[in-house]
């Protein structure tokens, strides 16, 4: 799979347009299908290539909630991955699918899709909402300190600022560490 991926990378590098990112419609087409979303999520979480069999077992377990999932469900997932979903994802450059070894790995275009993959369960906050709330809290603390709110103004405004900025930095580092591809992987592309 490594040699095949290297050839694909070389060919795409030589023939790529200056901006070869996916169109929004292509990204939405990928993400509107539960099974394709689960494929990408599973590959991101695993961090290494998976066989189609391993991938179909993971998806069947996620879809049924049973471990192991019933054999007929695993088989159905395997067939739909092999015939429909994996070829589509490979055509768009989101995955590399080696039909000979039956191995699947994330490809470079996953970066285009990852931006849209933050799934926020009902009643939870997205990262954008969290950062907005943190910013509003910081502003409110500065205003409260300026107007002399007793509890807030008892502490130096610089301490509040450092606390908010430290929380922002720790949160951003946590978000970067838990998302794939990691910051170090993206930075290594520039060397």
C-alpha positions as CSV (number, residue, x, y, z in Angstrom):
1,X,0.0,0.0,0.0
2,X,2.9,2.4,0.7
3,X,4.3,2.2,-2.9
4,X,0.8,2.7,-4.3
5,X,0.2,5.7,-2.0
6,X,3.6,7.1,-3.0
7,X,2.8,6.8,-6.7
8,X,-0.6,8.4,-6.2
9,X,0.9,11.2,-4.2
10,X,3.6,11.8,-6.8
11,X,1.0,11.9,-9.6
12,X,-1.4,14.1,-7.7
13,X,1.5,16.5,-6.9
14,X,2.6,16.7,-10.5
15,X,-0.9,17.2,-11.9
16,X,-2.6,19.1,-9.1
17,X,-4.2,22.4,-9.7
18,X,-3.1,25.2,-7.4
19,X,-6.2,24.7,-5.4
20,X,-7.2,21.0,-5.5
21,X,-9.4,21.1,-2.5
22,X,-12.8,19.5,-2.5
23,X,-15.9,21.5,-3.4
24,X,-18.5,22.1,-0.6
25,X,-21.1,20.0,-2.5
26,X,-18.6,17.1,-2.6
27,X,-18.0,17.5,1.2
28,X,-21.7,17.6,1.9
29,X,-22.3,14.6,-0.3
30,X,-19.7,12.7,1.7
31,X,-21.0,13.7,5.1
32,X,-24.7,13.3,4.5
33,X,-24.3,9.6,4.5
34,X,-24.0,8.0,8.0
35,X,-21.9,5.1,6.8
36,X,-19.3,7.4,5.1
37,X,-19.1,9.6,8.2
38,X,-18.5,6.5,10.3
39,X,-15.8,5.3,7.9
40,X,-13.9,8.6,8.3
41,X,-14.5,8.8,12.1
42,X,-13.3,5.2,12.5
43,X,-10.1,5.8,10.5
44,X,-9.4,9.1,12.3
45,X,-9.8,7.4,15.7
46,X,-7.7,4.4,14.8
47,X,-5.0,6.5,13.2
48,X,-3.6,3.8,11.0
49,X,-4.9,1.8,8.0
50,X,-7.6,-0.7,8.6
51,X,-8.7,-3.7,6.5
52,X,-12.2,-3.5,5.0
53,X,-13.1,-6.4,7.2
54,X,-12.0,-4.6,10.4
55,X,-13.7,-1.4,9.2
56,X,-17.0,-3.2,8.4
57,X,-17.0,-4.9,11.9
58,X,-16.5,-1.5,13.6
59,X,-19.3,0.1,11.5
60,X,-21.7,-2.8,12.0
61,X,-21.0,-2.7,15.8
62,X,-21.7,1.1,15.8
63,X,-24.8,0.7,13.7
64,X,-26.4,-2.2,15.8
65,X,-25.0,-1.5,19.2
66,X,-24.1,-5.2,19.4
67,X,-20.5,-6.5,19.8
68,X,-20.1,-8.5,17.7
69,X,-22.7,-7.4,15.3
70,X,-24.8,-10.1,13.6
71,X,-23.0,-11.7,10.7
72,X,-25.6,-10.6,8.1
73,X,-25.2,-7.0,9.2
74,X,-21.4,-7.2,9.0
75,X,-21.7,-8.8,5.5
76,X,-24.1,-6.1,4.4
77,X,-21.8,-3.3,5.6
78,X,-18.7,-5.0,4.0
79,X,-20.5,-5.2,0.6
80,X,-21.7,-1.6,0.7
81,X,-18.3,-0.4,1.7
82,X,-16.5,-2.3,-1.0
83,X,-19.0,-1.5,-3.8
84,X,-20.1,2.0,-3.0
85,X,-18.6,4.0,-0.2
86,X,-14.9,3.3,-0.4
87,X,-14.6,3.8,-4.1
88,X,-16.5,7.1,-3.8
89,X,-14.2,8.3,-0.9
90,X,-11.1,7.2,-2.9
91,X,-12.3,9.0,-6.0
92,X,-12.6,12.2,-4.1
93,X,-9.1,11.7,-2.5
94,X,-10.4,11.4,1.1
95,X,-9.1,7.9,1.5
96,X,-6.6,5.5,-0.1
97,X,-8.3,2.1,-0.8
98,X,-6.1,-0.7,-2.0
99,X,-8.4,-3.2,-3.6
100,X,-5.7,-5.9,-3.7
101,X,-4.8,-5.9,0.0
102,X,-8.3,-4.6,1.0
103,X,-6.7,-1.8,3.2
104,X,-8.1,1.6,3.8
105,X,-6.2,4.7,5.0
106,X,-6.9,8.4,5.2
107,X,-5.6,10.5,2.3
108,X,-4.7,14.2,2.0
109,X,-8.2,15.5,1.2
110,X,-9.4,14.4,4.6
111,X,-8.3,17.9,5.8
112,X,-11.0,19.4,3.7
113,X,-13.7,17.2,5.3
114,X,-12.4,17.3,8.9
115,X,-13.4,20.9,9.2
116,X,-17.0,19.9,8.8
117,X,-16.9,16.8,10.9
118,X,-17.4,18.3,14.4
119,X,-20.5,16.5,15.5
120,X,-22.1,18.1,18.5
121,X,-24.6,16.0,20.5
122,X,-27.8,17.7,21.4
123,X,-27.5,20.1,24.4
124,X,-23.6,20.2,24.1
125,X,-21.5,23.1,22.9
126,X,-19.5,23.2,19.8
127,X,-15.9,24.5,20.0
128,X,-17.0,27.7,18.3
129,X,-19.7,28.3,21.0
130,X,-17.2,27.4,23.7
131,X,-14.6,30.0,22.4
132,X,-17.3,32.6,22.0
133,X,-18.5,32.0,25.6
134,X,-14.9,32.3,26.9
135,X,-14.4,35.6,25.0
136,X,-17.7,37.0,26.4
137,X,-16.7,35.9,29.9
138,X,-13.4,37.7,29.6
139,X,-15.1,40.9,28.4
140,X,-17.6,40.7,31.2
141,X,-14.9,40.3,33.8
142,X,-13.0,43.3,32.5
143,X,-16.3,45.4,32.5
144,X,-17.2,44.1,35.9
145,X,-13.7,45.0,37.2
146,X,-14.0,48.5,35.6
147,X,-17.3,49.3,37.2
148,X,-16.2,48.1,40.6
149,X,-18.2,44.9,41.2
150,X,-17.0,43.9,44.7
151,X,-15.9,40.3,44.2
152,X,-14.4,40.8,40.7
153,X,-12.6,44.1,41.4
154,X,-11.0,42.6,44.5
155,X,-8.7,40.7,42.1
156,X,-6.3,42.5,39.8
157,X,-7.6,42.7,36.2
158,X,-4.3,41.2,35.0
159,X,-4.9,38.0,36.9
160,X,-8.4,37.7,35.3
161,X,-6.8,38.3,31.9
162,X,-4.1,35.7,32.5
163,X,-6.7,33.2,33.7
164,X,-8.9,33.7,30.6
165,X,-5.9,33.6,28.2
166,X,-4.5,30.5,29.9
167,X,-7.9,28.8,29.7
168,X,-8.0,29.7,26.0
169,X,-4.5,28.3,25.3
170,X,-5.2,25.1,27.2
171,X,-8.5,24.6,25.4
172,X,-6.9,25.2,22.0
173,X,-4.1,22.8,22.7
174,X,-6.6,20.2,23.9
175,X,-8.7,20.7,20.7
176,X,-5.6,20.4,18.5
177,X,-4.4,17.2,20.3
178,X,-7.8,15.5,20.0
179,X,-8.3,16.2,16.3
180,X,-6.8,14.4,13.4
181,X,-4.7,15.0,11.5
182,X,-2.6,16.4,14.3
183,X,-0.7,19.6,14.2
184,X,2.6,17.8,14.0
185,X,1.4,15.9,10.9
186,X,0.2,19.0,9.2
187,X,3.5,20.8,10.0
188,X,5.6,17.9,8.7
189,X,4.1,18.4,5.2
190,X,6.0,21.7,5.1
191,X,9.4,20.2,5.7
